[in-house]
Amino acid sequence: MNNRKYNAVITAVGMYVPDKVLDNKYFESIIDTNDEWIVTRTGIKERRILENGATSDLAAAAIEDLLKTKDIKREEIDAIIVATVTPDMFFPATACLVQDKIGAKNAWGFDLSAACSGFLFAFQVGSSLIECGTYKKVIVVGADKMSSIVDYTDRNNCILFGDGAAAVLLEPTEDKSVGLQDTILKTDGSGEAFLNMRGGGSLNPPSHETVDNKMHYLFQDGKSVYKVAVVGMADVSYEIMKRNNLTADDVAYLIPHQANLRIIDATAKRCGIPPEKVTINIDKYGNTTAATIPLCIVEYYRSGKIKKGDKLVLAAFGAGFTWGSAFYVWGVD
Ligand code: UT7
């Protein structure tokens, strides 16, 4: 146990997924694919798509959902961290737009770019703001409108992604037995070549050429990413359990990033965690990037599966490469 005064604890949650569903049958009508391939290779059956609006709308809707369940004033929110790779625009930060949309007039905020590990990285940063004692109410939201950067003619990747957002409110507690206990966070920039969006930034400012070469779309060499992700996510989950003396029996849920059911299964297997203790939403939402982990948290908490005192292991792997794990003890009823 650490010797800080405060731990950061999640005291409220909220989520938003758009109504429009794209099922695997739809993809059969636009590219050369089939439901059986998608389900067996990825575990995805359908995903949600935001037709009108941007990532800030997803994030703001998730926070509005959170605020319905929590008796706090918007002015009390100290900070908003938006984990995303699909910001509304380069600047201002999506967090600023969200701050305005939800009327959190005393909050400061910023975006955090760590792709599929974004929520985990932002969770650590948001928790640090609470742990140091300076801030009392920090919102961390994972939000991505992946449909805005997906090439719907690229059959390797377009079937994978969906849009969504989920948010947690972090507050301080002096009860060290609950809240964020430990994290392991990693980056390896040599992975850039395998998963990126190279157009539009300072390296390749937007031009006819960048558009002609489809550089404004997500690029992924799926097979190469798979090989690294399957080892990276499993190792880091195993490591955090080991260094916190957690056995599979101790863990109530493994909450993994939802990129591929086979990666999730391999991670669970490495940790000895049985399937009933692994949160899954990839079948319904696909890969929502920074939103997968908090969406799992919200749905499993609201359905009564995650309870006070439950020990949770969170794990993610994504572009960068970025990856990591967290050990968290659920702290509220
Ligand atoms: O979230 C961030 C991190 N990202 C990940 O963790 C994703 C990691 N990668 C993956 O999840 C998997 O690599 C994919 C799901 C993207 C692909 O699965 P795979 O088992 O690695 O398939 P593959 O890329 O090796 O393709 C196998 C075959 C190929 O055909 P050939 O060359 O064997 O004839 C592909 O052309 O499947 C073909 N294929 C498809 N077939 C039907 C690729 N996409 C499709 C498709 N429908 N949509």
Residues whose N, C-alpha, C, O or C-beta is under 5 A from the ligand:
A	BS01	UT7	D32 T33 N34 W37 R41 T42 C116 R155 N156 I159 G222 K223 V225 Y226 A229 A259 N260 F317 G318 A319
